[in-house]
Amino acid sequence: MLKHSKSGPLKVALLAISPHNRAILEFFFSGAGRNLFKVVIDTEADAFILDYDHPDAKEDWHKQEALQKPGIILSVHQIDLPLCIWIPKPLTSRALTEAVEKVQELMVTQPALAGSLSHPVGKLERGDTQAKEIVRESQHFRDLPKPFGIPERADRVDKKLRSLMISLPDDADDEEVVLPLVSVEPTAPTSAPVTVFDPAETNIPLEEIDRPIESTASQAEAELRWKTLCGEQDDVQASSDIALFTPENYLLASVLDALRQAQEVQQTLHLKLSAQHYALLMPKQGLAFCTLDTRSEEFRTLCNNPVQTGQFALHIPDAKELEQMEPPTQGDPNALLLDLEAFVWVSSLLTARGRLGRGVDIEQKIVLKYWPNLTRLEQFPHIMRIAALWNQRPANVLEIAKALNIPQRYVFAFHTAATALNLFEMDQNKLNIREKEKPKQENRGFFSRFLKRLLGGGTN
Amino acid sequence: MSMINRKIIFTGPVGAGKTTAIASISDIKPIATDEYASDMTKSRKPQTTVAMDYGLIRLSENERVHLYGTPGQERFDFMWDILTKGGIGLILLLDNTRHDPFQDIRFYTNAFRDFIEKQQMVVGVTRMDLQRKPSLPEYRHYLESLSLQAPVFEVDARSNKDITMLLQALLFSLDPGVIS
């Protein structure tokens, strides 16, 4: 809770403040900081707040003759100006509170200030020393490096944008419903009255969006694809009954070898898939170009069937060879370009079909070190839950399936594909429990309804 | 019956797609901070200052998820304190075409560190179609070097599907046991 100012809110003018920053300050002054500051026009202000990182800071400084009043300077750099309190960015509410107290102390301890505050700005003469100080500080301003995120000096037309504004709905009746938390006096004679509000706390009518439903594959198509990717095996009771495959016997081994080599040399690698088809793995771009559609039956067959010796071949093509490679004659070549991890992921899934690779220690507890890039990878049921739980808790494959009460084949599929992308932490000395406090039961119902809503199922 | 309100905060640098992301999932036309007052002067309607982007998802008559977007380039911690109060999670959007996205990660994760430690962060990297580097593995390793654990996805802020995935990852990270 912020303290009350001893003598009521400090009347301040905001100088050289961008529309965004002004809106933020006004938001704060209307709520938690309402006992500290009151924004008024320049001539009524007892003090000013100036954003020294703003491109217009120097000009506003001169124009307002603000040195006649105590000021609060906001800047990422330390600024030493007479009668001013510097607050480093990022701003905190405590710093603002303390600044108010210091400004009020200044007003008491500086007799000249007390006089200036009772006079309109502009009537006071500025001494030579003070004028020189301004010039010196102005030079200092020009020499400062541009802080992170601060735009170049904008056209002065922007100066008129004193705050960020939104239009309310057209219906005149709606206008009366607006319930601003606090009205703030305008800071310039030309400015329209401004209200500050938190949209969530006001009962304003908001325009509904009629969002078109994105076309997605039918449920039947999706289920068919999941079977292709994750198989149809039933759960097993004992780890000895888990279906295994030997990666070395499939295309997957060549894909992983190609990936490893490409990443080592950071060059495009050519993987010959058949007499007509090939894949290019491009580690620098993080892309793969495969002349076979990874959703095609031909690619599925290529991944599913055991390889014959010499069926696949790897090499690093030179620039001339790359130029001479002809794009496929049918279809959109861009459709054959996919994320490199997505190519490895789908190759793994199509090969494993819900099985584990031979050599996997089924009892070994592991943890998901990095989440897969799920927005660009092929999905299957429960994938998010598997990733989330395995990211938080070291566990073996059977424990994950049991904890989530889901078919084991989805966990096995995830394990194979995420292992191919090297996303697991296997080092037993580095397995940490990352679970935060136990999820609250009252949140679970809300999260479930939120999730259902996100997935398009409504909430009822 | 009392209203149940939850809050999700979208943060990140200017141009990362916060406003667009909120618009892509909000049930209402979002209130945005990047509208220019010069355009607004053409309107005779009352005008209201906003300090943040705002959108809303209605779950039912008495359940709402408020979506807040922080102003991009600002350095106002107190604003973030206010916004994160009562929040369930943070979506950090990064623009891959920026000069140094890792600097953005440092800045925003530092500013929101307390909140991230208490709740959960999910990272969405935008504009990877224009600039592939840094790659997602580089982002993962960088977050790890900061002792941060978070899902990192490539996203198109205009895509309802992509932003929905970010929110799903947020919810499942908060509670892997949740079911739809």
Interface residues (C-beta under 8 A of the other chain):
Chain A: P19 H20 N21 R22 A23 I24 L25 E26 F27 F28 G31 A32 G33 V76 K89 P90 L91 T92 S93 L96 F148 G149 I150 P151 V157 K160 L161 R162 S163 L164 M165 I166 S167 L168 D170 E175 V178 P180 A192 V194 T195 V196 F197 P199 A200 L206 E207 E208 I209 R211 E214 K284 Q285 G286 L287 D339 E341 K369 Y370 W371 N373 L374 T375 R376 M384 R385 A387 A388 L389 N391 Q392 L404 R434 K436 P439 N443 R444 F446 F447 S448 R449 F450 L451 K452 R453 L454 L455 G457 T459 N460
Chain B: I4 N5 R6 K7 P13 V14 I25 S26 D27 I28 K29 I31 A32 T33 E35 Y36 A37 S38 M40 S43 K45 P46 Q47 T48 T49 V50 A51 M52 Y54 L56 I57 L59 S60 E63 V65 H66 Y68 P71 G72 Q73 E74 R75 F76 D77 F78 M79 D81 I82 I88 Q103 F107 A111 K118 Q120 R132 K133 S135 L136 P137 R140 E144 Q149 A150 P151 V152 F153 E154 V155 N160 K161 D162 T164 M165 L166 L167 Q168 A169 L171 F172 S173 L174 D175 P176 G177 V178 I179 S180
